[in-house]
Amino acid sequence: MVELIDAETTNLISYFLEISSPFVMLVITLFILWGLQIIITQRAYLKYIFPEIRKHKITYWAIGWVAIASHEILGHMIVGASTGARIEDVVVTPTGGHVTSTQEVSLLGQFSLIMQSFAPCFSPPIFMVLLFYLLFPNNLLLPDQFTSILDTNIQNVITIASTITNLWNPYSWIFIYALIVTSLTAGASTEDVRVAVVRSIERPLVPVFLFIILLALTLIFANLGYDALPFLFWLITLSFAMVMLGIVIATFIAFYLKNTESLDLSRKIIAFLSYAITYLAISYSNYPYHMAFGISIFIGTLILLILRLTSPRVQRTRIVFMADKGTS
């Protein structure tokens, strides 16, 4: 009898581990990708991109302000309100912002707080996935099973890059702009993470209960034939890839602004036209758009660096004129 119970218990544990392991892997993947996303977005935006875009009034507002709005409104505010938080105040400026909200002291309130704290990691990127689907329907591939998620999203990233490099399509410009401003702040700030961690430490059983509830719901839906885990894996990895693509594009814009800052007007015009003319010439030659885009970036950047290296440097002398002592 004891051996029979032990065998049944072992089979039950094995079955539970088998059906719960994908969910555990999803949580681990989530923490790894969100951790990388937080680190990369903060360092790229604060240390390199924002110092360049703030030097120009147009980019300061068109990119800086909208990026903060994406973080605060599309992230904290919408997710907080949709999970039961009461939004009391929203402040957005090009240099920062905040959302003030209150939650109930309950399991639902703690869930709302955690979701709201990490909302910039997933809400703006998911919005970009939806926007791409709306602007370019039927281009994204869905995975058939877990083993095909990586291959599917590699193909999706290639498709996205190939699609948006068709600069003759006005939708490409819309998506590129939206991708840049949402990606720059698509990560929880240090204060966001601190709030979530401190509240979780104060009530450590709440995250555990949330984990168990989400696991139970996942298993119930899986037994009913609605296995959402492959789709969630697909969505998480694809949204992360989109954020990285947006960071790369924004970094190039910062690089361009930094290297054209010291050029005179004629050289700035030549630098800009070198990208545009190269793209026009190659795309008109029936080459793929992504090839025309890549070659134009290479040739344009090469010409930009040559212009910068050959640009005459103006020597300036600083003189301070002061009145003599005793002069009224």
Secondary structure, DSSP 8 states (H G I E B T S, - for coil): -HHHHHHHHHHHHHHHHHHHHHHHHHHHHHHHHHHHHHHHHHHHIIIIIHHHHTTSHHHIIIIIIHHHHIIIIIIIIHHHHHTT-EEEEEEEETTEEEEEEE--SSHHHHHHHHHHHSHHHHHHHHHHHHHHHHHSTT-----SSGGGHHHHHHHHHHHHHHHHT-TTSHHHHHHHHHHHHHHTT-S--HHHHHHHHHHHHHSTHHHHHHHHHHHHHHHHHHHTT---HHHHHHHHHHHHHHHHHHHHHHHHHHHHHHHHTTS-HHHHHHHHHHHHHHHHHHHTTT--HHHHHHHHHHHHHHHHHHHHHTS-------------TT--
